[in-house]
Amino acid sequence: MNTNVTSDNLKNRKKAKQNSTRNKNAIAKKAIDKVKPEEINNLKNIEPPKNFYYPYCPSFSVAFKFILFCRLLAAIFTVITDCDETFNYWEPTHYLHYGYGLQTWEYSPKYSIRSWAYVLIHTIISKVFSIPAHNKYQLFFLIRMVFATVSSFCETVLYQTIVDYTNPYIAQAFLFGIIYSAGMSISSVAYLPSTFAMYTTMLAFAASFQESSKKRTSYVIFFYALGGLLGWPFSAVLVFPFVFEDIFLPSIKKGNKIINEKFKISNSLLKIKDVFVYGILSICVILGPMMLIDFVYYKKFTIVPLNIVLYNVFSSDKGPNIYGVEPWHYYLFNGFLNFNIIFLLALLSIPLLAFEILISKRPHLFSKMSNSLLMMKLVPMYLWILIFTAQPHKEERFLFVIYPLIVFNAAVSIFSIKRIINIFIKFTHYENGKKLGRIVVGLIFAIYSVLSVSRILSLYINYSAPLKVYGYLNNPDMIKELNSYGHNVTICVGKEWYHFPTHYFMPNSTRIGFVKSKFDGLLPGYFKEGDDHIGTWVIPEGMNDLNQEEFDKYVDIEQCSYMVDLYVEENNTINEKVIEPNYISQTDKWEKIVCKSFINKNKSHGLLRPFFFPKFIRNLISKQGLVYDDYCLLRKVGIYHPEKNEDEEIDN
């Protein structure tokens, strides 16, 4: 028997198989085209014929591995973008684990607007992973990798839900968008309540895609309550679009489709009861343990989520506005930086989907969810942006909660654009119409991915100097030097106080000290050290909720053995009375140990700062280009004598 098969025969077989599949697709589409307008609703239950080409969507396992790879890179290379992450979360965790750390006014029992329950969870993680870690510096990144893993799981759950309940093309766009997102690379590994709320929002949002049931209602409400109570109270506002949908737009599963169920007042009343019951149960299950943990640490009963709302919403003379206000377009600009072109598409998702519905004769063959239900899934992002745009005080982290929703809305927009193009091409009988739709979508993905990677690289290249400089404290030679003193060493920082990463970057023999700078607000102080974490319930001195400067938070510069400083040309003066001198320039007092490059925002071109471009492109855009200054770790001149210190160690 001849087993030899020529390459021509293989090609012919492959071509015949492709032609067969195309013929089946064509027959199926012709059959659908013959459906009368009044029969369109029946298409919701049409199943694609066997051997019909179905767009490829990676499995849960494959998608998780792709996302996890990107998030682990983010855990290693992403900078800390908000000092609130350092002082309100990393430092209290360090205190519970190692017995010392910085305390902000929010953790004073007098105000108690930060929950120790949230910090305790991360402290347990810190203690567990301190076993394999060689030092605190490594431990910091291991904890971040835990964040990366949790975020990857939540993102993959949402992706798989989109595959199962909407449309494969939407799922493809979502997966591509979430993997390349610069915003997600920042938010996914941040130690912030808004990041935790982002995790729970993804789980709640994923559960909301299921057909109406008590199980769905309980899951969605629980995860929104978990994010709102244990994480950030304001994230719970996202439950309202779901409650509206659950009551007024009930759904059922028919075949593999999620379609609208006939509205009945009796069913809606039962839904209202379910929402109320599951809401109360969720609050009790989550808030009860939280209050017990906070009682242990604060030594008083307090409801931290309520305290946060009262301070931020109902404080007329206090509140968040004392920390600065931003213009109404702040989030539009920030959204474009972190999501570039797809943020614009996300903002257009409802108009584009509505237009697609208006001009299309029938639902897309692969769509598994009715248009009205899909439209409701787009509402939470709009609601969040509207609410927080109206607030005077704005911060980038406030958008973290809806970062995955931005990608989802953009994915729906991309699907709508492709379908709109295909519909118009069909009317014009353009031969290569399908290619045009694919080309447009390909261009969107290309622009998005290039700008996203450019943004990620820009953040690391331009702003990673603080992590590198403080990280150098863990260099073996540096640790040997610090240990040689035989006592705790003070490393000071002035104008760069807000770039201090955390004591996780500093050996146990060192402490951070703040010297006076132009900043005239309230700096953190140290928790009171002692048994049973006494600093959690003792009311500290020199704390207020008005952001008023307290001078007991500063140290005399004579106490500083080391200094972390950024060179600023404007401060380069010989006047010793200047508030923010360039300690780097005072070579008679300070000597450089290590320096890294940090971008000078004032002198660098505005277009080149947020995105990374190759040098030849930078030269085309502007001769000014990018300007960098030295960000240095300094040693006080004459304080360290290697030979003398080594002799002392031998004598001891």
VENHU-V336658 format. One record per helix or strand. SS is the DSSP state (a for helix, b for strand). FROM is the first residue (numbers start at 1). TO is the last residue. If there is no record, write none. Layout:
ss = <SS;SS>
from = <FROM;FROM>
to = <TO;TO>
This chain:
ss = <a;a;a;a;b;a;a;a;a;a;a;a;a;b;b;a;a;a;a;a;b;a;a;a;a;a;a;b;a;a;b;b;a;a;b;a;b;a;a;b;a;a;b;a>
from = <7;37;60;83;102;105;116;136;168;182;193;214;233;251;257;265;304;320;330;349;369;371;379;396;433;465;476;489;497;503;510;525;531;551;554;557;562;569;583;590;606;615;628;642>
to = <33;45;77;98;103;107;129;165;180;187;207;231;248;254;260;298;314;323;347;359;369;377;389;428;463;474;483;493;499;505;514;526;536;553;554;559;566;571;585;599;610;621;636;651>
